[in-house]
Amino acid sequence: MAKDRVVYVNKRDLVVPGQVLAEGDFKVSTPMYIYKEGGRYISAVVGLFDISDAGDALILIPLEGFYYPRQEDLVIGVVKNVGITSWEIDIRAPFPGILYAADFLGRSINPAREDLADFLDIGDMVLAKVEVFDRTRGPLLTTKGKGLGKIAKGAVIEISPVKVPRVIGKKGSMHQTLEGETGCKIVVAKNGRILINCPNKVLEEIVILAIRKIEREAHIPGLTDRIKEFILKEKVRRGVLSGQHE
């Protein structure tokens, strides 16, 4: 890198609006997300910093609507590519997660005799945890643990990852309300995907509508009480009583 160039952040660092990224003579590959003020280059968005291999061009990948992985996070992923010894998993991050066959199957495999698509194929979904994530490689996923593995039943919907804390609520209050008022089992993953298993289709529809309402009204106080009232009205309107479709 030229002596008159100084970079203040590392590759794959998460940066915020107003953060100084670099000083000196650089090209900007993503000018809509990086602006220049004096000799300094400043981030305009929450995003993931990168720099060209030649070290002369700044890159910023915006994370609006994206999920930034952290170790131990619970995620719902979709298989996007089947390899010889691992799967590439879409977890709504700027980079895919990797799930090794040995982890998923709990044993070693023989690539010459076994096709991983027989176990997980493109489009299949998994409930997993982020085991390792650093700047040197994409997130390493694991399905070792209670309840983790291939998703065999239920509906999966997506919300903005930034709204996940509101769907969970303080001390899990909103999550408890959704489950308690409907009798559904709901898994809220950190990457904004939500797995819903309900006694019947009508309750599933009510839960999805309630979650959409939470997403729209996350900024308005008193949301938990409004969600309770909303679910009750929908159950009455649709003829659902005590978790059973009448």
Backbone torsions as a table, in degrees:
resi	resn	phi	psi	omega
1	MET	NA	139.6	-178.7
2	ALA	-60.6	150.6	-176.0
3	LYS	-65.3	-27.2	-178.3
4	ASP	-86.1	9.8	177.8
5	ARG	-112.4	131.0	177.5
6	VAL	-129.9	127.6	177.6
7	VAL	-111.1	129.1	-174.0
8	TYR	-97.7	-7.7	-180.0
9	VAL	-127.9	160.9	-179.7
10	ASN	-93.9	160.4	174.8
11	LYS	-58.4	138.1	-179.5
12	ARG	71.5	9.6	173.6
13	ASP	-69.9	143.7	173.3
14	LEU	-83.6	125.9	-178.6
15	VAL	-120.8	160.7	-176.2
16	VAL	-122.6	162.8	179.3
17	PRO	-56.6	135.4	179.5
18	GLY	90.3	-8.4	-178.7
19	GLN	-76.7	132.7	178.4
20	VAL	-76.5	125.3	-176.9
21	LEU	-96.2	-41.2	-174.3
22	ALA	-163.4	166.7	172.7
23	GLU	-135.3	149.8	177.5
24	GLY	119.9	-156.1	-175.5
25	ASP	-101.9	95.9	-179.7
26	PHE	-123.9	154.2	164.2
27	LYS	-85.6	157.4	176.7
28	VAL	-122.4	111.3	-177.6
29	SER	-76.8	-21.3	-179.7
30	THR	-127.3	71.5	-174.5
31	PRO	-64.2	-18.5	178.5
32	MET	-73.6	-14.4	-176.9
33	TYR	-117.3	-9.4	179.9
34	ILE	-129.7	129.3	176.8
35	TYR	-121.0	158.5	-176.5
36	LYS	-108.4	132.8	179.9
37	GLU	-133.3	108.6	-170.8
38	GLY	66.9	-126.5	176.5
39	GLY	-102.0	10.3	-175.2
40	ARG	-104.6	144.8	177.0
41	TYR	-105.3	127.2	-170.1
42	ILE	-125.8	140.1	179.0
43	SER	-74.2	137.7	177.5
44	ALA	-100.1	-10.0	-174.7
45	VAL	-141.7	169.0	166.0
46	VAL	-74.8	125.8	-175.9
47	GLY	-165.1	-177.7	-177.8
48	LEU	-110.9	122.3	-175.0
49	PHE	-82.5	143.1	173.8
50	ASP	-148.1	166.5	179.0
51	ILE	-142.8	147.6	-177.8
52	SER	-63.1	158.4	179.8
53	ASP	-59.1	-31.3	179.6
54	ALA	-77.7	-12.6	178.4
55	GLY	78.5	15.3	-175.7
56	ASP	-115.6	-0.9	-177.7
57	ALA	-132.0	131.0	179.8
58	LEU	-92.1	141.3	-177.6
59	ILE	-132.7	138.4	175.8
60	LEU	-134.6	121.0	178.9
61	ILE	-96.1	113.4	-177.3
62	PRO	-66.9	142.4	-178.2
63	LEU	-107.4	11.6	175.9
64	GLU	-62.5	118.6	-177.4
65	GLY	85.4	-8.1	177.1
66	PHE	-95.1	166.9	177.2
67	TYR	-113.8	133.0	177.4
68	TYR	-103.4	113.0	-172.6
69	PRO	-66.4	146.9	172.0
70	ARG	-136.2	148.2	-178.6
71	GLN	-56.9	137.8	179.5
72	GLU	79.9	-2.2	177.1
73	ASP	-63.8	139.1	172.2
74	LEU	-86.0	128.1	-178.1
75	VAL	-133.5	154.0	170.0
76	ILE	-110.8	121.1	-176.0
77	GLY	-118.0	156.6	177.8
78	VAL	-116.8	128.7	179.6
79	VAL	-65.3	123.2	179.8
80	LYS	-112.5	-16.9	178.5
81	ASN	-155.5	139.1	179.0
82	VAL	-108.2	118.7	179.6
83	GLY	-98.8	-162.8	-179.4
84	ILE	-83.0	-39.8	-178.2
85	THR	-126.1	3.5	-178.3
86	SER	-156.7	166.8	174.8
87	TRP	-113.2	147.1	172.2
88	GLU	-97.0	125.7	-171.1
89	ILE	-117.7	126.8	174.6
90	ASP	-78.0	116.1	177.9
91	ILE	-117.3	19.7	178.5
92	ARG	68.5	20.5	175.8
93	ALA	-99.9	167.0	178.3
94	PRO	-65.2	-12.4	179.8
95	PHE	-138.2	146.6	-175.4
96	PRO	-75.2	155.4	172.7
97	GLY	-84.9	156.9	178.3
98	ILE	-117.7	128.2	176.6
99	LEU	-120.6	115.4	-179.0
100	TYR	-80.2	143.8	-178.9
101	ALA	-60.5	-38.4	-179.1
102	ALA	-61.6	-34.7	177.8
103	ASP	-71.1	-48.5	-176.0
104	PHE	-66.8	-42.8	-175.9
105	LEU	-87.6	-19.3	-178.5
106	GLY	75.0	20.8	179.1
107	ARG	-159.9	165.7	175.7
108	SER	-76.6	159.9	-179.9
109	ILE	-124.2	162.0	174.6
110	ASN	-111.8	100.5	-176.3
111	PRO	-57.7	-25.1	-179.6
112	ALA	-73.1	-24.1	-176.0
113	ARG	-112.4	-21.5	-174.5
114	GLU	-119.1	136.4	177.0
115	ASP	-105.1	120.9	-176.8
116	LEU	-61.9	-23.7	178.5
117	ALA	-64.4	-18.4	176.6
118	ASP	-71.5	-19.2	-178.3
119	PHE	-104.9	-45.0	175.1
120	LEU	-141.1	123.1	-179.2
121	ASP	-112.2	169.7	179.3
122	ILE	-56.6	130.4	-178.8
123	GLY	97.6	-19.4	176.1
124	ASP	-67.1	152.4	-178.9
125	MET	-115.8	147.3	178.6
126	VAL	-131.3	148.0	169.9
127	LEU	-100.3	120.2	-172.3
128	ALA	-142.4	172.8	173.2
129	LYS	-120.0	149.9	174.1
130	VAL	-78.8	113.5	-177.5
131	GLU	-86.7	-44.7	-179.3
132	VAL	-141.2	138.0	171.8
133	PHE	-151.8	124.2	174.4
134	ASP	-145.6	-174.7	-173.7
135	ARG	-79.7	-6.4	-175.6
136	THR	-89.6	-16.5	-178.9
137	ARG	-159.5	169.1	178.6
138	GLY	-69.9	170.0	-178.5
139	PRO	-62.0	131.9	175.2
140	LEU	-93.9	124.7	-176.3
141	LEU	-102.9	156.1	173.6
142	THR	-134.9	145.3	174.0
143	THR	-113.5	16.4	175.5
144	LYS	-81.3	123.3	-179.0
145	GLY	140.7	157.4	-177.1
146	LYS	-61.2	127.9	176.1
147	GLY	82.2	-6.6	-178.8
148	LEU	-86.5	158.1	178.7
149	GLY	132.6	-161.2	-179.3
150	LYS	-68.0	137.2	177.4
151	ILE	-86.3	114.5	-174.2
152	ALA	-98.4	-22.4	-178.1
153	LYS	-151.3	164.7	179.1
154	GLY	103.8	167.9	177.5
155	ALA	-101.9	142.3	176.5
156	VAL	-119.4	125.7	176.1
157	ILE	-120.6	165.2	-179.7
158	GLU	-120.2	140.2	170.8
159	ILE	-129.0	170.9	175.1
160	SER	-64.8	131.9	179.9
161	PRO	-54.9	-28.8	-179.2
162	VAL	-71.1	-15.8	179.6
163	LYS	-91.8	-4.0	-178.3
164	VAL	-56.0	-46.2	179.9
165	PRO	-58.1	-31.5	-178.9
166	ARG	-73.7	-34.9	178.1
167	VAL	-69.8	-31.0	176.6
168	ILE	-77.8	-44.0	179.0
169	GLY	82.2	169.0	178.7
170	LYS	-64.9	125.3	-178.6
171	LYS	54.0	29.8	177.1
172	GLY	78.6	15.5	-172.4
173	SER	-63.6	-43.4	-178.4
174	MET	-69.3	-40.7	177.8
175	HIS	-59.8	-43.9	178.9
176	GLN	-64.1	-38.0	178.2
177	THR	-63.3	-47.1	-179.3
178	LEU	-60.1	-44.7	-179.4
179	GLU	-72.3	-43.9	-175.8
180	GLY	-66.2	-35.3	-177.1
181	GLU	-83.1	-13.4	-175.4
182	THR	-122.9	-18.4	-175.4
183	GLY	75.7	12.7	179.7
184	CYS	-90.9	155.3	172.6
185	LYS	-100.9	122.9	-173.2
186	ILE	-126.2	125.9	176.8
187	VAL	-111.8	116.1	-179.2
188	VAL	-101.4	109.5	-179.1
189	ALA	-88.0	154.0	-175.8
190	LYS	-65.0	-23.3	-177.9
191	ASN	-89.2	14.9	172.8
192	GLY	85.3	8.5	172.8
193	ARG	-99.9	140.2	-175.5
194	ILE	-127.7	126.4	178.7
195	LEU	-97.6	127.3	-175.6
196	ILE	-123.8	122.2	173.8
197	ASN	-121.4	117.1	-175.0
198	CYS	-122.4	159.0	177.1
199	PRO	-61.7	-28.3	178.4
200	ASN	-155.1	170.6	-174.9
201	LYS	-66.9	-32.8	-178.5
202	VAL	-64.8	-45.4	178.6
203	LEU	-65.4	-35.3	176.9
204	GLU	-60.9	-43.9	179.3
205	GLU	-63.2	-39.1	179.6
206	ILE	-65.0	-43.4	178.8
207	VAL	-60.9	-44.5	-179.3
208	ILE	-62.5	-43.1	177.6
209	LEU	-62.5	-39.9	179.8
210	ALA	-64.8	-41.4	179.1
211	ILE	-65.8	-39.5	177.2
212	ARG	-63.2	-36.3	177.9
213	LYS	-66.0	-42.3	177.3
214	ILE	-59.8	-44.0	-178.5
215	GLU	-62.0	-41.5	-178.7
216	ARG	-71.8	-36.0	-170.0
217	GLU	-111.8	23.8	-175.3
218	ALA	-58.7	-25.7	-175.8
219	HIS	-88.4	-4.7	-174.8
220	ILE	-98.8	128.3	179.5
221	PRO	-62.4	158.4	176.8
222	GLY	75.5	23.4	-173.2
223	LEU	-68.2	-38.1	-177.5
224	THR	-59.3	-44.5	179.0
225	ASP	-64.8	-38.5	179.3
226	ARG	-66.6	-35.0	179.1
227	ILE	-69.0	-40.9	176.2
228	LYS	-58.3	-46.4	-179.5
229	GLU	-64.7	-41.4	-179.9
230	PHE	-61.7	-46.2	-179.2
231	ILE	-63.4	-43.1	179.1
232	LEU	-60.0	-46.0	-179.8
233	LYS	-62.7	-41.1	-179.7
234	GLU	-67.2	-38.0	178.6
235	LYS	-64.9	-41.5	178.3
236	VAL	-66.2	-45.5	-177.4
237	ARG	-62.8	-35.0	-176.0
238	ARG	-96.0	-0.5	177.5
239	GLY	76.0	34.5	179.1
240	VAL	-104.6	129.1	-178.3
241	LEU	-134.2	128.4	176.8
242	SER	53.7	38.3	176.1
243	GLY	78.1	5.1	-179.9
244	GLN	-117.2	142.5	178.6
245	HIS	-83.8	113.3	-175.9
246	GLU	-80.9	NA	NA
